[in-house]
């Protein structure tokens, strides 16, 4: 079970599941906007480092990969306070769905819950990354 700050959008999950079953599934980029809890070691130690290292290890089990991670140093427009942008690429929507049962996911989701205070994940077009398998 995910902590309240990481509650899934069930309407969007239904859309992802429909795409995965459609026969017209394709690559997807998940843009993660994360704010981390104080004391978790962001940007490079502690629980945060365990979480990121685990994510980098188990994403390939579903064919995914982290394309980039960037620290956020400020916000020119709006009021959303986040610490990091993370681009995770998946070969398909089904691969994204498979992430929850991939080896290492249980531990990684637990670590995510321990270190992430706030998160939004945007589903974006993923086919403009020809260097991905």
Secondary structure, DSSP 8 states (H G I E B T S, - for coil): ---GGG---HHHHHHHHHHHHTT----EEEEEEEEE-TTS-TTTSHHHHHHHHHHHHHGGGGT-EEEEEEE----SSS----SEEEEEEESSHHHHHHGGGSTTHHHHHHHHHHHEEEEEEEEEE-TT-TT--
